[in-house]
Amino acid sequence: MNAGSHSDRAGAGVRTVTRPLDPGSAAQFRTPRLLDVLVPTRNRPAELAVTLAGLAAQRPAEVDGRATDRTGSDGFGVVVSDQSDGEPGWAEPAAAAMVRVLRHRGHPVLLTRRLPRRGLAEHRAYLLDASAARYVLFLDDDVWLEPGTVDRLVTAIRELDCGFVGNAVHGLSYLGDVRPETHRHYVEWDGRPEPERLRPGAPEWDRAQIHSAANLLHVTEARRLPAGQWRAYKVSWIGGCVLYDRSRLRAAGGFDFWPRLDPGHQGEDVAAQLAVLARYAGAGVLPSGAYHLEAPTTVTERTMEAWEVTVGSDRPPPPAPPPPVRR
C-alpha cells in the first residue's frame, strides 16, 4: 500500500476509503460557459470511472500532428447525477480520483443525487436544468471517449449550425463482425443538415442500423479520412454521446415530456432527438471517438418506448422560433 493511502480492513477484505469529496455547488456551477457534459449514472462505479477518465484526457483535436484548439472546448464543465441503489458511484475511489483530475485540469464538476427515480427522461431533464452552457453533451456512463472527441463534436455543431451532432458508440467485441448490408444506410450530408420529420416505418428509420455493433467503425475505415478531417451524415437518432445546442433542445421541448411516461420507459433520447431533427436538423459525425464499454444494462424495466408517446400524433411540429443570438 502506497504511503498516504487509507484503508478500512473488515475481515479478509480491504475497502479503500477516499478523503472527503466536495460535491460542488449547483448555483456556482450553473454559469454560461461554452460546454457542459451531462452524465446520468446508476449502479456503475467502475464504468463511471472509465467514462470520467475519458473526459479527463480530452484535448484539442489535431491536424497534421498539431493541436488546433479552435473551439475553446477545453474548459468544459461536468455534471454527474447518480441514481444508484446504494452509495453514489462517484464516491468510489477510482471515480472520485477522476473527479479530482478533472477539477485539477480546470473543469468544474458538480456531483448530485436524483432520488427517487422517476425514469430516464426525468433524469435527463434534471441534468439539462443544471446547465446554462451554450452546448450540452449527454454522455452515457458506459462510454469512453478518445482524446479530441469533444473538440471535434463542438467544431462540428458550430460549423453545421444544427440542433445536435453525435458520435455513435463502437462495440469493439464486434470488430470482426462485418455487416456490409448495413453500410448502405450511411449517407453524408451535402452541405448544412436540413430539418427532417422522421417516423417509424419510414426508410430513413433504418439509418440506426449503421450504429449497431462495429458497423460505423467499418464504414469509417473504408473512407480513409486524412487525420483531422470529419464528415457529417444523416441519422434517425444516436445513442450514448450526443451534443445539443441547449437553447434549441429547450425550444423543441427538451425532456419535458417525462410526466407522460411510465417510469420504466426507454427511448427518451430518441424522442428528444426526433423533435430537434424536425425543427433544427441534426447529424452524426464520422469518425466517432466513442467506445461502448459493453457492460450489462441497468435499465431492466422496459415498459414502454418514450418516442411512441411523443410521436403518436401526425401533426407537423410548430414553427421554429428565430435562431438565438450567438455570442
Helices and strands as residue ranges (DSSP letters): E 7-10, E 13-16, H 26-29, E 35-41, H 45-56, E 62-63, E 66-67, G 73-75, E 77-82, G 89-91, H 93-104, E 109-113, H 120-129, E 135-139, E 143-145, H 149-160, E 164-166, G 172-174, G 180-185, G 203-211, H 215-223, E 231-233, E 241-245, H 246-251, G 258-260, E 265-266, H 268-280, E 282-286, E 290-292, E 304-305, H 306-310
